Amino acid sequence: MEHEHNCWQCGSADAGSLFCRYCNSLQAPTPDYYHFFGLPRTLSLDQTLLQDRFYSMSRLLHPDRYTRRSDQEKRYSLEASSILNDAYRVLRDPIRRAEYVLREAGYEIGEQRSKDVPPELLEEVFELNMALDELRSGDTDVLPQLDEMRRRFLEMLGDVDATLEQHFRRHDTLSTDEERSQVLDRIRSILHRRRYIRNLVSEVDRQLTSRNA
Ligand SMILES: [Zn+2]
């Protein structure tokens, strides 16, 4: 992924990534989040390291440092600051990070897919819809059942997150694209399941709130 480029300012080849290693001028920032932070493309990420890099790069890219620089560097610093913020927001969050890696690897992660019920949840979804129907028709006896279902969904989310973490670690130990793409397939369906369960929880919350309103 490392792209070699000549420094726009001094023309040196092998200028380095963000700042030219010879004349120190700011280079056109890479849009790749991992590359931008100089981090390996892993799904598990050292949060402290990421945070440290974020703060030091924020300082290096601060607009005050560019007031007397060329227009080119001013422009690059704005671009780089914006990539820095987006990259940090995405990489610090395990779910967004995984979605980013999937998208970059050519997977589609649309909301569309999240409408299909994961087969292993069919029973829960059926039960939930029944209970919600009863609630809507004014049967409040169903409230404890809904609470219990909500609790179960949250527990499922905890399990899903633990499974995801295992798959992240597994992904990071693999050395070929083929092996990695098998794990990414699996991660994509776990993320789908996760999104689906989250939507179920929101649905329960929405119904319970609208009832209290
Ligand atoms: Zn240079």
Boltz pocket constraint, residues with backbone or C-beta under 6 A from the ligand:
constraints:
  - pocket:
      binder: B
      contacts: [[A, 7], [A, 8], [A, 9], [A, 10], [A, 11], [A, 12], [A, 15], [A, 20], [A, 21], [A, 22], [A, 23], [A, 24], [A, 25]]
      max_distance: 6.0
